[in-house]
Amino acid sequence: MLAALERELATLNTDVGIVQTQYATWDEPLRLKSGVELTPITLAYETYGALNACRDNAVLVMHALSGDAHVAGRHAPTDRKPGWWDAIVGPGRALDTARYFVICVNVLGGCSGSTGPSSLDPESDRPYGARFPIVTVPDMVAAQVRLLDRLGIQTLHAVIGGSMGGMQVLELAINHPDRVRLGILLATTAQHGAQQIAFNHIGRQAIMRDPLWRGGDYYGHEPPAAGLATARMVGHMTYLSEERLQWRFGRELQKAEELSFAHGSEFAVESYLDYQGNSFVGRFDANSYLYITKALDYFNASDGYASLAEAFKHAQARFLVGSFSSDWLYPPHASEEIVAALQAAGRDVEYITLESPLGHDAFLLDHERLTPIIREFLTSTEESGARG
Amino acid sequence: MLAALERELATLNTDVGIVQTQYATWDEPLRLKSGVELTPITLAYETYGALNACRDNAVLVMHALSGDAHVAGRHAPTDRKPGWWDAIVGPGRALDTARYFVICVNVLGGCSGSTGPSSLDPESDRPYGARFPIVTVPDMVAAQVRLLDRLGIQTLHAVIGGSMGGMQVLELAINHPDRVRLGILLATTAQHGAQQIAFNHIGRQAIMRDPLWRGGDYYGHEPPAAGLATARMVGHMTYLSEERLQWRFGRELQKAEELSFAHGSEFAVESYLDYQGNSFVGRFDANSYLYITKALDYFNASDGYASLAEAFKHAQARFLVGSFSSDWLYPPHASEEIVAALQAAGRDVEYITLESPLGHDAFLLDHERLTPIIREFLTSTEESGARG
């Protein structure tokens, strides 16, 4: 009895428990970077913890390419898995929900509740498909700023994101400088170079060359599963390090003792990739994949400024930048470029690069090492504020 | 007049000129590693220079995944491009055709004249398609040994190959030790690990999930161009270094001055990949891509031995092993594993690793630095032989 009670208490102490996705809608058009005015706009978001009376304890989490608003906890007790960053968000965790009001918003162009290519186009009353306007990271952030306004949050205590999430942090800190005090960027880059664009391009081509894509109008039909699975497999490779793949799979066969001398998957790493590709098809929309990877390729933190350092002169936040040694999608040198520009702009920045065999995905997986680093950064500033 | 004559002489001095592909056919079945007996077998090959009276000046060039027998020269004066390693093979070049009898054979399973999945299956009188037996690197080499027999060459002066070509060199040197005196391995590996298998798997999946693949029976129909182009784009990425991609393309747009805010290719690197993918479809058979990548994944130089060092105890050749710093498909550590095993086996080996930004493709491109290295290795042994 006591043991069971303790276990339950332990859960209560560390888990945000059952959460619900919320929705906010605007009829007022959002003018996108393309010049297109998009309306209506719905954003799906989740919040954890409570906003304090001063409304100054909010922390915004920005998700990556295939993420969504569901960062932590479960939607139902029977959910097999909690949110995508549950190890980081919760009572006593790095983003301590006993202290902070944590918010996460599904990006514009996504497929997890926010307006995107699978949404109904009010003009035609059918899904936008490929007629959805191209959205950019600045557009995604502008939409989230609307949500902050609606929630009555003028200035975030912090904004944090890895990968594409880090790009959104950069955009918010540079172009909405009064909205954030602390910015945490993990495993990210100020802009894509040729290699990152190339891998995204291959994924998009795989989708658009799939006959089931039907020019984007596949809703109500079979989706372009083959193309999306291929795109996901290509993307997934860029999230993993050679070392991790080799350690986990090597040349192991999935089932047999000997090579089959037949077509089809037989190495364990092949089955793993098949699983990654096929399961992604069940949870992600192929058109959203096109739009979000395009936003990644378009993003350039220094857009509109003479240089990245010039851009950072407009920022007001203090920054924590983190990279991982085996991340070959956004390698440490991409973070170091950001750090150098921040320093050149006279901004306050802490940089950590973690030795890790986990590749790009380390930002999602290495919560044990990230927790004290994030916690200390969020806290140290409060202290320095107290001293000021 | 004189200048024109000089130019012509210069060409005569350095170019093998017009060459013809030759064909050899056997009705005697070849027993493959799978146990299947394959018959008939045709090998397409080219030769350059002349076999000497002692029949001991032959150098066999082993080609890589998408290569063929056409190493050097032109099939017709109007050919836009010479063979794939023309800078290395010719009078006065690294493989000096004034001195050596250079041979190159299209691999079994290929699509450039040798028996492969697009060949007619004598049992059904239609192309094999996916019913072609799985072939391995040892099978490819066994077929080439047949050709050496037919050409009356007992022992090659040297065998040289990069990438998959290097695997064939390993196989020949270990399992046909009396057939070769010198082995040159460039940008290769003794076996694929999980990352290399994974990228090949994605390519194969892209082909086999293309509805036009039709279970392999697309001959006489439209080929699975989308799948093959995607496979090629994925493969091509592994041949290039991030540095080279960034230097050559960066974030440059192909035509426009500004982002299009539309679907489709617009970055220069996207157009480049589209070109690579689409042009490959015109010159390569999708089924051959499946078979040859499978052979790459299956290959393990130590198969049948307790270790790679044990395998090398059976070799008799002297070795030159070369790797390139920015090759992330078969990184220097893969070559160093080979070198360490050769040394453990007491074999004579020279190792060079070249600092190069060209990635895996450096073995095809960096002929200026490779030429003296290869030439010296081929010559030094003659001298040491003279001393013996």
Interface residues (C-beta under 8 A of the other chain):
Chain A: K33 S34 G35 V36 A130 P133 I134 Q191 H192 G193 A194 Q195 I197 A198 F199 H201 I202 R204 Q205 A206 M208 R209 D210 P211 A226 A229 T230 M233 V234 M237 L240 E242 L245 Q246 R248 F249 G250 R251 L259 F261 A262 H263 S265 F267 A268 V269 E270 L273 D274 G277 L290 K294 D297 Y298 N300 W328
Chain B: K33 S34 G35 V36 A130 P133 I134 Q191 H192 G193 A194 Q195 I197 A198 F199 H201 I202 R204 Q205 A206 M208 R209 D210 P211 A226 A229 T230 M233 V234 M237 L240 E242 L245 Q246 R248 F249 G250 R251 L259 F261 A262 H263 S265 F267 A268 V269 E270 L273 D274 G277 L290 K294 D297 Y298 N300 W328
